[in-house]
Amino acid sequence: MTKKFRLRLFLIITLLALSFPALAGRTLALTHRQREEKLPSPTQKNTSQTTTPITLKRAWEIVNAEAQNWQRSARVVSLHSIDHPNDSSASGQSGQRRAWQAVILSGSGAKTERVITLVDGLIQDDIQQSTGSEERLALEQPQIDSPEALQRALKFRPAFAPEEGKGQGFHFMLGRSSDTPVVTVRGSRGNLPAIIRMDASNGTLHEAKAMGFEAGGILYSRDAGQTWHASDLTDKMIMAVIPDPTTPGQVYAVGTQNQQIIVYRTQNGGKNWAYFGSLPKSAGDWPFDLEATMDSSGKVHLLVGTWSGVWSSMDGKQWISLSGLPEGPKQWLAVAHSPQGGRLFVSVTAGEKPGVYASEDFSNWSQLTPEPLRLSKSFDAQTVLATNEQSTASAWLLSSKGETQIELEEPILRAAGDFDSDIFAVQSTQQGTGYCSDREKTWTLSVPVASLAASTSFSEDRVIVAGGFRTGIYRSSDAGQTWDTVLSNPAQVVPGSNEIYDLAFLSGETVIAVNGSTLTWEDF
């Protein structure tokens, strides 16, 4: 799994694990424990090979019967569907699920709870354990079953869709909002999780919430990264920035807002930004990377890598999807520039034909490697270092003239500097960040790093800036041999997650940094 995708997935999983139960706890007396919602290892209780998904009401009947057989005063205090290993994004669209998890609480004396997992209507796993004295209310049989709940949810919010991330498809949960029994349907809005909660007796809407982004934006520096200032592009989820290859001080930024990919532009080195254009809905709502290159006629093409393809525009208004590339997310883009034009490299990270592809005309592509690689640009954007973050077996030095396979001693996440002279800063998955000269590496920065960039005057000043992953911004004036912390808390300048997603030098003095957004639940 690729790093940038993991950043996003990590945020989503973290908030699901923390905020979703917390959100429910604000209005619901939910009692399911903070468990990994994955199916436990199979036991011998269910040896049937029959696939029999069941509804929420049927799951409650089975679990309640088990509770009464156990103790007459036992009660069901938690019930929700969970993923089965064979689930897909289509799971739950009938209102039925194969796998469910419930908690039964003993009725008197020393409190004991049983965590029961159902698969195809049969008990698959049953864990019994002591529990605290916290009072948990019983869940009665819902009058609204999951198929009707799903139909109502889709009517309440037509943009509600199946989940494709941590959960698969639509999920269902029985709980309480204050004293009101409620049924919750979990799905997604765009590519982010969403929930719709309704009265379990009559199906009236209680609330609809989805994950969204808040805070985040762009910082800029006028002294090669020593001091930082806030731009006016704030409260935005920005993923990447790229300087215009022909116009000094002009930079583009790409982000996501209201389930659409938006491009912004600055013409004064990052201080002030304006809307430049929006990609069509068919491009999706999540940009991975951004590039800009000049064709043989001198026209600048802006390129955005998305799940659906690489989208190109010269004016921000008209966008086309480049043809000739295989299906799959276009995770990393890089252009090796030359006086004759640029050579575009695209790393396709999933699908039937992943790998690194190259083109000089945006239509005829050659596959350079069969595996997806990270793409790091040199300080002068004339060479690209393609590396595997998990293996040293495949590393390439790419340029407008061709490609050369090289050997590396460690798996490399990213690099910045002069690849031709073999002097640059490098980040390893195992060692941290450090200095590389003649392939000899010295590890000098141990904090997590999310981005690296070299000054456009790197051959003279040896300046590197590192954007931390919730650790600050760092600067080196000796190509990574030593580092200074120049901004320990970027959120004090531009509120955000303190995850510096991207960095770009415009000149030897001006540099731009992206502070990531935070995920939060919001009404929709």
Salt bridges, closest charged atoms under 4 A:
GLU37 OE2 - HIS80 ND1 3.44
GLU37 OE1 - ARG186 NH1 3.37
GLU61 OE1 - ARG58 NH1 3.20
GLU66 OE2 - ARG114 NH2 2.74
ASP83 OD2 - LYS38 NZ 3.30
ASP83 OD1 - ARG97 NH2 3.49
ASP83 OD1 - HIS171 NE2 2.77
ASP87 OD2 - ARG97 NH2 2.72
GLU113 OE2 - ARG33 NE 3.65
GLU113 OE2 - ARG35 NH2 3.23
GLU113 OE1 - ARG136 NH2 3.17
ASP120 OD2 - ARG98 NH2 2.66
ASP126 OD2 - ARG114 NH2 2.45
GLU135 OE2 - ARG75 NH2 3.32
GLU148 OE2 - ARG152 NE 3.00
GLU163 OE1 - ARG186 NE 2.99
GLU207 OE1 - ARG26 NH2 3.73
GLU207 OE2 - ARG197 NH1 2.33
GLU291 OE2 - LYS377 NZ 2.72
ASP295 OD2 - HIS301 NE2 2.76
GLU389 OE1 - ARG6 NH2 3.09
GLU389 OE2 - ARG374 NE 3.11
GLU403 OE1 - ARG343 NH2 2.96
GLU410 OE1 - LYS441 NZ 3.74
ASP422 OD2 - ARG439 NE 3.16
GLU499 OE2 - ARG470 NE 2.60
GLU522 OE2 - ARG189 NH2 2.58
ASP523 OD1 - LYS209 NZ 2.69
